Amino acid sequence: MAKEVTSRSENYSQWYNDLVVKADLAEQSAVRGCMVIKPYGYAIWEKMQHELDKMFKETGHVNAYFPLFIPKSFFSREAEHVAGFAKECAVVTHHRLMNDPNGKGVVVDPDAKLEEELIVRPTSETIIWSTYKNWITSWRDLPILCNQWANVVRWEMRTRLFLRTAEFLWQEGHTAHATAQEAIEETNRMVNVYADFARNVMALPVIVGHKSPNERFAGALDTLTIEAMMQDGKALQAGTSHFLGQNFAKSFDVTYTNKEGKQEYVWATSWGVSTRLMGALIMSHGDDNGLVLPPKLAPIQVVMVPIFKTEEEHNAILDKMYEIKKELEAAGHSVKVDDRDTLRPGFKFAEWELKGVPVRVAIGPRDLANGTVELARRDTLTKESAPMEGLSARIDALLEDIQKNIYEKAATYRAANIRKVDTWEEFKTEIQKGGFLLCHWDGTPETEQAIKDETKATIRCIPEDTVVCEEEGKCIYSGKPSSRRVVFAISY
């Protein structure tokens, strides 16, 4: 089954595409640029949702839902915001179809033109801030800490499953605060929630930092990001958190009466992650045999495969497997017994390897007689024999070790592909090799754009890690003074 997946060394891009389809995660839909997320892929997304939702609620946030459609006039109120999304917007102009008078199916009813066009949300700041105006009158109404799980549409011409599609799933948090300091603290809090989730749930090492002005979210005063490195050395922006200042409050006239009785504009943040995290999960951990899933996100943590020749052996082994399954589920693990009797064990092994199940348990007649099982780890592809007695504790430890090992492997790869570069000639050579380059930059958008035009590399972030990056130097491109290094990479 793994032979159906192109190897990473042969063609990394094709390997990714093959894996998404062959592992039953997603497929292209009948709508150009959109995807169908299949049940196994959606089960992984549901686990991401569950973990993130719990983390949001632990920090005081609540879920709400806002309309899919946004009046076009709302986008005209914040000039920088509309400029950032104008080329990606899908627009609804009519509200009715009719039978074609010429008998050629249905056509748009010309008499059903909307008085004002509606934008299918590319993001929800405008519709939410028009709503917050109705919710906020005094300092007692603040802060508002809302999140919504939703879909958005950004009309991408070049799409790729999970990484860039015209419609995708995400969450977007939108908060309102009485002071700038509270909003800045919220922006930092949420980017660190994302970093915690990436590192401890996805087993994905990330760098936390600020976006350069050229790369900020449209309408934000500051954007914080988590940046991850994929196995081909390219960067992937895995989540962002934005300090919006008072831009949207002023655009929608959202004010509050402070404790001194004076009117002030509210301060705002927004933050989000999307199904792009699925792409990050695949590209950061997968191998030539398929997916490698961290146990905390695996829909099936343990799969059990019986090996038998006779009906009697089959029944006895399955009885034992369901007994073990019950014990493992009581310990909080998700378990599947693959009792399909039309497939050979070797085919099942390959299928579950492809789907990235962390632990495989195989039991044959000899194992049953000896009171043992064969345990196989997906991350290292190693096997061991283990006694059935105390198996739950052994699998507990194994899953914990697999989670840790997957992270350490990704962190080791990233560490080996972060390099300091000090000259333009060296930069042009090194950037083609992939990885993160720590370089001095003069802080100007003109220099940043020139570097992008010549090499396709962008500033992924200005890291918060001052120990590594704060040092005097000269910009690699202009030669002007620089007080710190930033992270350059070619990105998805």
C-alpha positions as CSV (number, residue, x, y, z in Angstrom):
1,M,0.0,0.0,0.0
2,A,2.9,2.4,0.8
3,K,4.2,1.7,-2.8
4,E,1.2,3.8,-3.9
5,V,2.7,6.8,-2.2
6,T,5.6,8.7,-3.9
7,S,8.7,8.8,-1.7
8,R,9.6,12.2,-0.2
9,S,13.1,12.1,-1.8
10,E,11.6,11.6,-5.2
11,N,9.0,14.3,-5.1
12,Y,8.0,15.8,-1.8
13,S,5.0,17.7,-3.3
14,Q,3.6,14.6,-4.9
15,W,4.3,12.6,-1.7
16,Y,2.0,15.0,0.2
17,N,-0.7,14.9,-2.4
18,D,-0.6,11.1,-2.5
19,L,-0.7,10.8,1.3
20,V,-3.7,13.1,1.7
21,V,-5.7,11.0,-0.7
22,K,-4.4,7.5,0.0
23,A,-4.7,7.9,3.8
24,D,-8.4,8.8,3.3
25,L,-8.0,12.4,4.7
26,A,-9.5,14.4,1.9
27,E,-10.2,14.6,-1.8
28,Q,-11.0,17.2,-4.5
29,S,-14.7,18.2,-4.7
30,A,-16.9,18.9,-7.7
31,V,-16.5,22.6,-6.8
32,R,-13.3,23.9,-8.1
33,G,-10.8,24.8,-5.4
34,C,-12.8,23.2,-2.6
35,M,-12.2,19.9,-0.8
36,V,-14.2,17.1,0.7
37,I,-12.8,16.2,4.2
38,K,-13.3,12.5,4.6
39,P,-14.3,10.9,7.9
40,Y,-10.8,9.9,8.9
41,G,-9.5,13.3,8.2
42,Y,-12.4,15.0,9.9
43,A,-11.9,12.8,13.0
44,I,-8.4,14.3,13.3
45,W,-9.8,17.8,12.9
46,E,-12.4,17.0,15.5
47,K,-9.6,16.1,18.0
48,M,-7.9,19.3,17.2
49,Q,-11.1,21.2,17.7
50,H,-11.7,19.4,21.0
51,E,-8.3,20.2,22.4
52,L,-8.2,23.8,21.2
53,D,-11.8,24.5,22.4
54,K,-10.9,23.2,25.9
55,M,-7.8,25.5,25.9
56,F,-9.9,28.5,24.8
57,K,-12.5,27.9,27.5
58,E,-9.8,27.5,30.1
59,T,-8.7,31.1,29.3
60,G,-12.3,32.5,29.7
61,H,-13.5,32.4,26.1
62,V,-17.0,31.4,25.0
63,N,-18.3,30.2,21.6
64,A,-20.8,32.2,19.5
65,Y,-21.8,32.2,15.8
66,F,-22.0,35.1,13.3
67,P,-23.5,35.3,9.8
68,L,-21.7,33.8,6.7
69,F,-22.8,36.9,4.7
70,I,-21.4,40.4,5.2
71,P,-22.8,43.5,3.5
72,K,-20.3,44.9,1.0
73,S,-20.5,48.4,2.7
74,F,-19.0,47.0,5.9
75,F,-15.8,46.3,4.0
76,S,-15.6,49.9,2.9
77,R,-15.3,51.2,6.5
78,E,-11.8,49.9,7.2
79,A,-9.6,50.7,4.1
80,E,-6.6,48.6,4.9
81,H,-8.7,45.6,5.8
82,V,-10.7,45.7,2.5
83,A,-7.5,46.2,0.5
84,G,-6.1,43.0,2.1
85,F,-9.0,40.8,1.1
86,A,-10.6,42.5,-2.0
87,K,-9.0,40.1,-4.5
88,E,-10.1,37.0,-2.6
89,C,-13.8,37.8,-2.0
90,A,-16.7,35.8,-3.3
91,V,-19.7,38.1,-3.9
92,V,-23.5,37.2,-3.8
93,T,-25.4,39.5,-6.2
94,H,-28.8,37.8,-6.6
95,H,-31.2,35.9,-4.4
96,R,-33.2,33.7,-6.8
97,L,-32.9,31.3,-9.7
98,M,-35.5,30.7,-12.4
99,N,-36.1,28.2,-15.2
100,D,-34.4,29.2,-18.4
101,P,-37.1,30.3,-20.9
102,N,-35.2,28.5,-23.6
103,G,-35.4,25.3,-21.6
104,K,-31.7,25.1,-20.8
105,G,-31.9,24.3,-17.0
106,V,-31.9,27.2,-14.6
107,V,-30.5,30.8,-14.8
108,V,-30.2,33.7,-12.4
109,D,-33.4,35.7,-12.2
110,P,-32.5,39.2,-13.4
111,D,-35.3,40.6,-11.3
112,A,-33.7,39.2,-8.1
113,K,-30.7,41.5,-7.8
114,L,-29.8,42.3,-4.3
115,E,-30.0,46.0,-3.2
116,E,-26.6,45.5,-1.7
117,E,-24.2,42.8,-2.6
118,L,-23.2,40.3,0.1
119,I,-19.6,39.1,0.7
120,V,-19.1,35.5,1.7
121,R,-17.0,35.9,4.8
122,P,-13.2,35.8,4.2
123,T,-12.9,36.7,7.9
124,S,-15.4,38.1,10.3
125,E,-14.0,41.3,11.9
126,T,-16.5,43.6,10.1
127,I,-19.7,41.7,10.8
128,I,-18.7,41.0,14.4
129,W,-17.7,44.6,15.2
130,S,-21.0,45.8,13.8
131,T,-22.6,43.4,16.3
132,Y,-20.4,44.4,19.2
133,K,-21.7,48.0,18.9
134,N,-25.1,46.6,20.1
135,W,-23.5,44.7,23.0
136,I,-21.2,47.4,24.5
137,T,-22.2,50.5,26.3
138,S,-20.1,50.7,29.4
139,W,-16.9,49.4,31.0
140,R,-19.1,46.7,32.7
141,D,-19.7,45.1,29.3
142,L,-16.0,44.4,28.8
143,P,-14.1,42.4,28.0
144,I,-16.0,40.3,25.4
145,L,-14.1,37.1,24.7
146,C,-15.8,35.3,21.8
147,N,-14.7,32.5,19.5
148,Q,-16.5,30.9,16.6
149,W,-15.9,27.7,14.8
150,A,-16.9,28.3,11.2
151,N,-16.0,28.1,7.5
152,V,-14.6,31.0,5.4
153,V,-14.1,31.6,1.7
154,R,-11.0,33.1,0.1
155,W,-11.1,32.8,-3.6
156,E,-7.7,31.1,-4.2
157,M,-6.7,30.3,-7.8
158,R,-4.0,27.8,-7.0
159,T,-5.3,25.4,-4.4
160,R,-3.8,22.4,-2.5
161,L,-5.7,20.1,-0.1
162,F,-5.7,21.5,3.5
163,L,-2.9,24.0,2.8
164,R,-4.8,26.4,0.5
165,T,-8.4,25.9,-0.6
166,A,-11.2,28.3,-1.6
167,E,-13.2,27.3,1.4
168,F,-11.7,26.0,4.6
169,L,-12.7,25.4,8.2
170,W,-11.2,27.4,11.1
171,Q,-11.8,29.1,14.4
172,E,-11.6,32.8,14.8
173,G,-11.5,34.6,18.1
174,H,-12.7,38.2,18.4
175,T,-12.3,40.0,21.6
176,A,-13.1,43.5,22.9
177,H,-11.2,45.3,25.7
178,A,-11.3,48.5,27.7
179,T,-7.5,49.2,27.3
180,A,-4.7,48.8,24.9
181,Q,-2.7,46.9,27.5
182,E,-5.5,44.3,28.0
183,A,-5.8,43.8,24.2
184,I,-2.0,43.4,23.8
185,E,-2.0,40.8,26.7
186,E,-4.8,38.9,25.0
187,T,-2.9,38.9,21.7
188,N,0.1,37.4,23.5
189,R,-1.9,35.0,25.5
190,M,-3.6,33.5,22.5
191,V,-0.5,33.1,20.3
192,N,1.0,31.2,23.3
193,V,-2.1,29.0,23.5
194,Y,-1.4,28.1,19.9
195,A,2.2,27.5,20.6
196,D,1.3,25.2,23.5
197,F,-1.1,23.3,21.4
198,A,1.4,22.9,18.5
199,R,4.2,21.7,20.8
200,N,2.3,19.5,23.3
201,V,-0.6,18.2,21.2
202,M,0.6,18.2,17.6
203,A,4.2,17.4,18.6
204,L,5.2,20.3,16.3
205,P,8.0,22.7,17.3
206,V,7.2,26.3,16.4
207,I,8.9,29.7,16.7
208,V,6.8,32.5,18.2
209,G,7.3,36.0,16.8
210,H,6.0,39.2,15.3
211,K,5.1,39.5,11.7
212,S,6.9,42.3,9.7
213,P,4.7,45.2,8.6
214,N,4.5,43.7,5.0
215,E,3.2,40.4,6.4
216,R,0.8,41.6,9.0
217,F,-2.9,40.9,8.9
218,A,-4.8,43.5,7.0
219,G,-6.0,46.1,9.5
220,A,-3.8,45.0,12.4
221,L,-1.3,47.1,14.3
222,D,0.7,44.0,15.2
223,T,0.5,40.3,14.3
224,L,2.0,37.5,16.3
225,T,2.6,34.1,14.6
226,I,3.7,30.6,15.2
227,E,6.0,29.3,12.4
228,A,6.8,25.7,11.8
229,M,9.3,24.0,9.5
230,M,8.1,21.2,7.2
231,Q,10.3,18.3,6.2
232,D,11.2,19.9,2.9
233,G,12.6,22.9,4.8
234,K,9.8,25.3,3.9
235,A,8.0,27.3,6.5
236,L,4.3,27.1,7.3
237,Q,2.4,29.7,9.2
238,A,0.4,27.6,11.7
239,G,-1.5,30.2,13.6
240,T,-1.8,34.0,14.1
241,S,-3.0,36.4,16.7
242,H,-3.6,40.1,15.9
243,F,-3.7,43.3,17.9
244,L,-6.2,45.4,16.0
245,G,-5.9,48.6,18.1
246,Q,-9.1,50.7,17.8
247,N,-9.3,50.5,14.0
248,F,-12.5,48.4,13.8
249,A,-14.1,50.1,16.9
250,K,-13.6,53.5,15.1
251,S,-14.9,52.1,11.8
252,F,-18.1,50.8,13.4
253,D,-18.3,53.5,16.2
254,V,-18.0,51.0,19.1
255,T,-17.5,53.1,22.2
256,Y,-18.0,52.6,25.9
257,T,-18.4,54.8,29.0
258,N,-15.4,54.3,31.2
259,K,-15.4,54.4,35.0
260,E,-14.9,58.2,35.0
261,G,-18.0,58.6,32.7
262,K,-16.1,59.4,29.6
263,Q,-16.6,57.9,26.1
264,E,-13.7,55.8,24.7
265,Y,-13.2,53.5,21.7
266,V,-12.9,49.8,22.5
267,W,-9.6,47.9,21.8
268,A,-9.7,44.8,19.7
269,T,-7.9,41.5,18.9
270,S,-8.6,38.6,16.6
271,W,-6.8,35.2,16.3
272,G,-7.3,32.0,14.4
273,V,-6.0,28.6,13.2
274,S,-7.5,26.5,10.4
275,T,-7.5,23.1,8.7
276,R,-4.1,24.2,7.4
277,L,-2.9,22.5,10.7
278,M,-3.8,19.2,9.0
279,G,-1.3,20.0,6.3
280,A,1.3,20.8,9.0
281,L,0.6,17.6,10.8
282,I,1.1,15.5,7.6
283,M,4.2,17.3,6.3
284,S,6.1,17.6,9.6
285,H,5.7,14.0,10.8
286,G,4.8,11.7,7.8
287,D,7.2,9.3,6.2
288,D,7.4,7.1,3.1
289,N,5.1,4.6,4.6
290,G,2.3,7.2,5.3
291,L,1.1,9.3,8.2
292,V,2.7,9.4,11.6
293,L,0.2,10.7,14.0
294,P,0.9,12.0,17.5
295,P,-1.1,9.8,19.9
296,K,-3.0,12.9,21.2
297,L,-4.5,13.5,17.8
298,A,-4.8,10.0,16.5
299,P,-8.5,8.9,16.0
300,I,-7.4,5.4,16.6
301,Q,-4.5,5.1,19.1
302,V,-4.2,1.3,19.1
303,V,-5.3,-1.1,16.4
304,M,-5.4,-4.8,17.0
305,V,-4.9,-7.3,14.2
306,P,-5.6,-11.1,14.7
307,I,-3.4,-13.7,13.0
308,F,-5.0,-17.1,12.6
309,K,-5.5,-20.1,10.4
310,T,-8.6,-21.8,11.7
311,E,-12.0,-20.6,12.8
312,E,-11.3,-21.8,16.3
313,E,-8.1,-19.8,16.5
314,H,-9.9,-16.8,15.0
315,N,-12.7,-16.9,17.6
316,A,-10.3,-17.4,20.6
317,I,-8.0,-14.5,19.5
318,L,-10.9,-12.2,18.9
319,D,-12.4,-13.0,22.4
320,K,-9.0,-12.0,23.9
321,M,-8.7,-8.9,21.8
322,Y,-12.1,-7.6,22.8
323,E,-11.2,-8.2,26.4
324,I,-8.0,-6.2,26.0
325,K,-9.9,-3.5,24.1
326,K,-12.3,-3.0,27.0
327,E,-9.4,-2.7,29.4
328,L,-7.6,-0.1,27.2
329,E,-10.7,1.9,26.6
330,A,-11.3,2.0,30.4
331,A,-7.8,3.6,30.6
332,G,-8.9,6.3,28.1
333,H,-7.5,5.0,24.8
334,S,-9.2,4.8,21.5
335,V,-8.9,1.2,20.2
336,K,-10.0,-0.7,17.1
337,V,-10.1,-4.4,16.6
338,D,-9.6,-5.1,12.8
339,D,-11.8,-8.2,12.6
340,R,-12.3,-8.1,8.8
341,D,-11.9,-11.7,7.7
342,T,-11.5,-10.9,4.0
343,L,-8.1,-9.3,4.2
344,R,-4.7,-10.7,5.1
345,P,-2.8,-9.5,8.1
346,G,0.0,-8.0,6.0
347,F,-2.5,-5.8,4.1
348,K,-4.0,-4.6,7.4
349,F,-0.5,-3.8,8.8
350,A,0.2,-1.7,5.7
351,E,-3.2,0.1,5.8
352,W,-2.8,1.1,9.4
353,E,0.8,2.2,8.9
354,L,-0.5,4.4,6.0
355,K,-3.1,5.9,8.3
356,G,-0.5,6.6,11.0
357,V,-2.0,4.6,14.0
358,P,0.6,5.0,16.8
359,V,0.5,1.4,18.1
360,R,-0.4,-1.9,16.5
361,V,-1.1,-5.0,18.6
362,A,-0.9,-8.4,16.8
363,I,-1.9,-11.7,18.4
364,G,-1.5,-15.1,16.9
365,P,-2.1,-18.6,18.3
366,R,1.4,-18.9,19.8
367,D,1.0,-15.4,21.5
368,L,-2.3,-16.5,22.9
369,A,-0.8,-19.7,24.3
370,N,2.2,-17.7,25.8
371,G,0.1,-14.8,27.1
372,T,2.0,-12.3,25.0
373,V,1.3,-9.8,22.2
374,E,3.4,-8.2,19.5
375,L,3.6,-4.4,19.8
376,A,4.6,-2.3,16.8
377,R,5.4,1.4,17.0
378,R,4.4,3.5,14.0
379,D,7.0,6.2,14.7
380,T,10.1,3.9,14.7
381,L,8.6,0.9,12.9
382,T,10.0,-1.3,15.6
383,K,8.4,-4.3,17.3
384,E,8.6,-5.9,20.7
385,S,6.9,-8.8,22.5
386,A,5.0,-7.8,25.6
387,P,3.1,-9.8,28.2
388,M,-0.7,-9.5,28.2
389,E,-0.6,-9.0,31.9
390,G,0.0,-5.3,32.6
391,L,-0.5,-4.5,28.9
392,S,-2.5,-1.3,29.6
393,A,0.3,0.2,31.6
394,R,2.8,-0.7,28.9
395,I,0.7,0.9,26.2
396,D,0.3,4.0,28.4
397,A,4.0,4.4,28.5
398,L,4.5,3.6,24.9
399,L,2.0,6.2,23.7
400,E,3.6,8.8,26.0
401,D,7.1,7.9,24.6
402,I,5.8,8.1,21.0
403,Q,4.3,11.6,21.5
404,K,7.7,12.7,22.9
405,N,9.7,11.0,20.2
406,I,7.7,12.5,17.4
407,Y,8.3,16.0,18.8
408,E,12.0,15.4,19.4
409,K,12.5,14.1,15.8
410,A,10.9,17.2,14.4
411,A,12.8,19.5,16.7
412,T,16.1,17.8,15.7
413,Y,15.3,18.3,12.1
414,R,14.5,22.0,12.6
415,A,17.6,22.6,14.7
416,A,19.8,21.1,11.9
417,N,18.2,23.4,9.3
418,I,18.4,26.8,11.1
419,R,21.5,28.7,10.0
420,K,22.9,32.2,10.5
421,V,23.7,34.0,7.2
422,D,25.5,37.3,7.0
423,T,26.0,38.1,3.3
424,W,23.7,38.6,0.4
425,E,25.6,36.1,-1.8
426,E,25.5,33.5,0.9
427,F,21.8,34.1,1.4
428,K,20.9,33.5,-2.3
429,T,22.7,30.2,-2.1
430,E,21.5,29.0,1.3
431,I,17.8,29.9,0.8
432,Q,17.6,27.4,-2.1
433,K,18.6,24.7,0.3
434,G,15.5,25.3,2.5
435,G,15.3,25.8,6.2
436,F,15.2,28.9,8.3
437,L,17.9,31.6,7.8
438,L,18.6,34.0,10.7
439,C,19.6,37.2,9.1
440,H,20.0,40.9,9.8
441,W,17.4,43.2,8.2
442,D,17.3,46.9,8.1
443,G,13.6,47.1,9.1
444,T,12.3,48.7,5.9
445,P,9.5,47.2,3.8
446,E,11.4,48.2,0.7
447,T,14.3,45.9,1.5
448,E,11.9,43.1,2.6
449,Q,10.0,43.3,-0.8
450,A,13.3,43.4,-2.8
451,I,14.5,40.2,-1.1
452,K,11.1,38.5,-1.8
453,D,11.2,39.6,-5.4
454,E,14.6,38.2,-6.0
455,T,14.5,35.0,-4.0
456,K,10.8,34.3,-3.1
457,A,11.9,34.3,0.6
458,T,9.8,36.2,3.1
459,I,10.4,37.3,6.7
460,R,8.5,34.6,8.6
461,C,8.7,36.3,11.9
462,I,10.7,38.6,14.2
463,P,11.3,36.0,16.9
464,E,10.5,36.8,20.5
465,D,13.7,34.8,21.5
466,T,15.9,37.8,22.1
467,V,18.8,35.6,23.3
468,V,19.3,34.1,19.9
469,C,18.4,37.1,17.7
470,E,19.3,40.4,19.5
471,E,22.8,41.4,18.3
472,E,24.3,44.2,16.3
473,G,25.0,43.6,12.6
474,K,24.4,44.8,9.1
475,C,21.4,44.1,6.8
476,I,22.2,41.3,4.4
477,Y,20.7,43.2,1.5
478,S,21.3,46.9,2.1
479,G,24.2,46.8,4.4
480,K,22.5,49.3,6.8
481,P,22.8,48.8,10.6
482,S,20.5,46.2,12.2
483,S,20.0,45.4,15.9
484,R,18.6,41.9,15.6
485,R,18.2,38.9,13.3
486,V,14.9,37.8,11.8
487,V,13.7,34.5,10.3
488,F,13.7,34.3,6.5
489,A,12.3,31.2,4.7
490,I,10.4,30.1,1.6
491,S,6.9,29.3,2.7
492,Y,3.7,27.5,1.8
